[in-house]
Amino acid sequence: MTKAGNKGGNLRDKLDGNELDLSLSDLNEVPVKELAALPKATILDLSCNKLTTLPSDFCGLTHLVKLDLSKNKLRQLPVDFGRLVNLQHLDLLNNRLVTLPVSFAQLKSLKWLDLKDNPLDPVLAKVAGDCLDEKQCKQCANKVLQHMKAVQADQERERQRRLEIDREAEKKWEAKQRAKEAQERELRKREKAEEKERRRKEYDALKTAKREQEKKPKKETNQAPKSKSGSRPRKPPPRKHTRSWAVLKLLLLLLLCVAGGLVACRVTELQKQPLCTSVNTIYDNAVRGLRSHDILQWVLQTDSQQ
């Protein structure tokens, strides 16, 4: 395997067959894009660098079979680290790992694992063992996988339990809502029935009152005003003669006015006025017309003979 003494440069130049050695390259981050362009590099050595984290897209390098991340400063692995399903050999010696992601249980091809010199959780450290030789590292891989599968199963059970609790809570809420809706429907139904009963009673009361009114004798109804007064009502005095007398007075007054105007126009000096001239002309024409009438002449002759 070719060693690279500094970082940078063309990664293809460092590729030796299917091995790519980037150890001692003083790397602070992983050149994932460049590595993804080298699918033939199934063996990757990133040991002795300054890596604190791995990007999530690092897990897209599914062609990796052997990975050396020893002697870095890794505090955790990506959540989806289990996507590296072809990984068989993994060296995590001398990092700062406390736990492993649950997806680690998906590394079904893993045969070799070294977790020495990490501040592991006591339970995980006990499962991993010492990893002092090849055999112990193989046992470590097997035991850690079994342990992570148990952890994954426990988390799945916990998730299912929470889902069940949520479903039960939702069912209770739905049942409560249904009961509430049923109660509201029953209340509306009762209110509707009460309103209907109230209207029926009002209708019956009105109908009964109407029947009672119809049962009363008509004679009693007709005599009710007479019994209250005790005597027959007086008839108002006729006003026919009064009106006729007023009309007669008005006509007499009008005739007097006409006669007075006629006398004034024929006797006084006003007869020279245009208005009086017209009045006199009308008067003379009227007299001549009356004299020419046969009946009026007979009346005038009779009057003269007497």
For each residue, the residues with C-beta under 8 A, 3 or more apart:
1: 16 19 21 43 45
2: 14 16 19 21
3: 21 23 24
4: 7 9 14 21 22 23 24 25
5: 24 25
6: 9 25 26
7: 4 22 25 26 27
8:
9: 4 6 13 14
10: 13 14
11: 14 15 20 22 31 34 35 37 38
12: 15 38
13: 9 10
14: 2 4 9 10 11 20 21 22
15: 11 12 19 20 38 40 41
16: 1 2 19 20 21
17:
18: 40 41 42 43
19: 1 2 15 16 41 43 44 45
20: 11 14 15 16 35 38 41 43 44 45
21: 1 2 3 4 14 16 45
22: 4 7 11 14 25 27 44 45 46 49
23: 3 4 45 46 47 48 49 68
24: 3 4 5 47 48 49
25: 4 5 6 7 22 49
26: 6 7 49 50
27: 7 22 30 31 46 49 50 51
28: 49 50 51 52
29: 51 55
30: 27 35 46 51 54 55 58
31: 11 27 34 35
32: 35 36 55 57 58 60 61
33: 36 37
34: 11 31 37 38
35: 11 20 30 31 32 38 41 44 61
36: 32 33 39 57 60 61
37: 11 33 34
38: 11 12 15 20 34 35 41
39: 36 63
40: 15 18 63
41: 15 18 19 20 35 38 44 63 64
42: 18 63 64 65 66 86
43: 1 18 19 20 64 65 66
44: 19 20 22 35 41 61 64 66 67 68
45: 1 19 20 21 22 23 68
46: 22 23 27 30 49 51 67 68 69 72
47: 23 24 68 69 70 71 72 91
48: 23 24 70 71 72
49: 22 23 24 25 26 27 28 46 71 72
50: 26 27 28 72 73
51: 27 28 29 30 46 54 69 72 73 74
52: 28 72 73 74 75
53: 74 75 76
54: 30 51 58 59 69 74 77 78 81
55: 29 30 32 58 78
56: 59 78 79 80
57: 32 36 60
58: 30 32 54 55 61 78
59: 54 56 62 78 80 81 82 83 84
60: 32 36 57 83
61: 32 35 36 44 58 64 84
62: 59 83 84 85 86
63: 39 40 41 42 86
64: 41 42 43 44 61 67 84 86 87
65: 42 43 86 87 88 89
66: 42 43 44 87 88 89 90
67: 44 46 64 84 87 89 90 91
68: 23 44 45 46 47 91
69: 46 47 51 54 72 74 90 91 92 95
70: 47 48 91 92 93 94 95 114
71: 47 48 49 93 94 95
72: 46 47 48 49 50 51 52 69 94 95
73: 50 51 52 95 96
74: 51 52 53 54 69 77 92 95 96 97
75: 52 53 95 96 97 98
76: 53 97 98 99 101
77: 54 74 81 97 100 101 104
78: 54 55 56 58 59 81 101
79: 56 101 103
80: 56 59 83 101 103
81: 54 59 77 78 84 100 101 103 104 107
82: 59 85 101 102 103 104 105 106 107
83: 59 60 62 80 103 106
84: 59 61 62 64 67 81 87 107
85: 62 82 106 107 108 109
86: 42 62 63 64 65 109
87: 64 65 66 67 84 90 107 109 110
88: 65 66 109 110 111 112
89: 65 66 67 110 111 112
90: 66 67 69 87 107 110 112 113 114 141
91: 47 67 68 69 70 113 114
92: 69 70 74 95 97 113 114 115 118
93: 70 71 114 115 116 117 118
94: 70 71 72 116 117 118
95: 69 70 71 72 73 74 75 92 117 118
96: 73 74 75 118 119
97: 74 75 76 77 92 100 115 118 119 120
98: 75 76 118 119 120 121
99: 76 120 121 124
100: 77 81 97 104 124 144 148
101: 76 77 78 79 80 81 82 104
102: 82 105 148 151 152 155
103: 79 80 81 82 83 106
104: 77 81 82 100 101 107 144 145 148
105: 82 102 145 148 149 151 152
106: 82 83 85 103
107: 81 82 84 85 87 90 104 110 145
108: 85 145
109: 85 86 87 88
110: 87 88 89 90 107 113 141 145
111: 88 89 138 141
112: 88 89 90 134 137 138 141
113: 90 91 92 110 128 131 137 140 141 144
114: 70 90 91 92 93 131 137 140
115: 92 93 97 118 120 124 125 128 131 140 144
116: 93 94 130 131
117: 93 94 95
118: 92 93 94 95 96 97 98 115
119: 96 97 98
120: 97 98 99 115 124 125 128
121: 98 99 124 125
122: 125 126
123: 126 127 147
124: 99 100 115 120 121 127 128 144 147
125: 115 120 121 122 128
126: 122 123 129
127: 123 124 143 144 147
128: 113 115 120 124 125 131 140 143 144
129: 126 136 139 140 143
130: 116 136
131: 113 114 115 116 128 136 137 140
132: 136
133: 136 137
134: 112 137 138
135: 138 139
136: 129 130 131 132 133 139 140
137: 112 113 114 131 133 134 140 141
138: 111 112 134 135 141 142
139: 129 135 136 142 143
140: 113 114 115 128 129 131 136 137 143 144
141: 90 110 111 112 113 137 138 144 145
142: 138 139 145 146
143: 127 128 129 139 140 146 147
144: 100 104 113 115 124 127 128 140 141 147 148
145: 104 105 107 108 110 141 142 148 149
146: 142 143 149 150
147: 123 124 127 143 144 150 151
148: 100 102 104 105 144 145 151 152
149: 105 145 146 152 153
150: 146 147 153 154
151: 102 105 147 148 154 155
152: 102 105 148 149 155 156
153: 149 150 156 157
154: 150 151 157 158
155: 102 151 152 158 159
156: 152 153 159 160
157: 153 154 160 161
158: 154 155 161 162
159: 155 156 162 163
160: 156 157 163 164
161: 157 158 164 165
162: 158 159 165 166
163: 159 160 166 167
164: 160 161 167 168
165: 161 162 168 169
166: 162 163 169 170
167: 163 164 170 171
168: 164 165 171 172
169: 165 166 172 173
170: 166 167 173 174
171: 167 168 174 175
172: 168 169 175 176
173: 169 170 176 177
174: 170 171 177 178
175: 171 172 178 179
176: 172 173 179 180
177: 173 174 180 181
178: 174 175 181 182
179: 175 176 182 183
180: 176 177 183 184
181: 177 178 184 185
182: 178 179 185 186
183: 179 180 186 187
184: 180 181 187 188
185: 181 182 188 189
186: 182 183 189 190
187: 183 184 190 191
188: 184 185 191 192
189: 185 186 192 193
190: 186 187 193 194
191: 187 188 194 195
192: 188 189 195 196
193: 189 190 196 197
194: 190 191 197 198
195: 191 192 198 199
196: 192 193 199 200
197: 193 194 200 201
198: 194 195 201 202
199: 195 196 202 203
200: 196 197 203 204
201: 197 198 204 205
202: 198 199 205 206
203: 199 200 206 207
204: 200 201 207 208
205: 201 202 208 209
206: 202 203 209 210
207: 203 204 210 211
208: 204 205 211 212
209: 205 206 212 213
210: 206 207 213 214
211: 207 208 214 215
212: 208 209 215 216
213: 209 210 216
214: 210 211
215: 211 212
216: 212 213 220 221
217: 220 221
218: 221 222
219: 222 223
220: 216 217 223 224
221: 216 217 218 224
222: 218 219
223: 219 220 226 227
224: 220 221 227 228
225: 228 229
226: 223 229 230 232
227: 223 224 230
228: 224 225
229: 225 226 232 233
230: 226 227
231:
232: 226 229
233: 229
234:
235:
236: 239
237:
238: 241
239: 236 242 243
240: 243 244
241: 238 244 245
242: 239 245 246
243: 239 240 246 247
244: 240 241 247 248
245: 241 242 248 249
246: 242 243 249 250
247: 243 244 250 251
248: 244 245 251 252
249: 245 246 252 253
250: 246 247 253 254
251: 247 248 254 255
252: 248 249 255 256
253: 249 250 256 257
254: 250 251 257 258
255: 251 252 258 259
256: 252 253 259 260
257: 253 254 260 261
258: 254 255 261 262
259: 255 256 262 263
260: 256 257 263 264
261: 257 258 264 265 279
262: 258 259 265 266 279 283
263: 259 260 266 267 268
264: 260 261 267 268 270 276
265: 261 262 268 270 271 273 275 276 279 280
266: 262 263 271 276 280 283
267: 263 264 271
268: 263 264 265 271
269: 272
270: 264 265 273 276
271: 265 266 267 268 276 277 280
272: 269 276 277
273: 265 270 276 277
274: 277 278
275: 265 278 279
276: 264 265 266 270 271 272 273 279 280
277: 271 272 273 274 280 281
278: 274 275 281 282
279: 261 262 265 275 276 282 283
280: 265 266 271 276 277 283 284
281: 277 278 284 285
282: 278 279 285 286
283: 262 266 279 280 286 287
284: 280 281 287 288
285: 281 282 288 289
286: 282 283 289 290
287: 283 284 290 291
288: 284 285 291 292
289: 285 286 292 293
290: 286 287 293 296
291: 287 288 296 297 300
292: 288 289 297
293: 289 290 296 297
294: 297 298
295: 298 299
296: 290 291 293 299 300
297: 291 292 293 294 300 301
298: 294 295 301 302
299: 295 296 302 303
300: 291 296 297 303 304
301: 297 298 304 305
302: 298 299 305 306
303: 299 300 306
304: 300 301
305: 301 302
306: 302 303
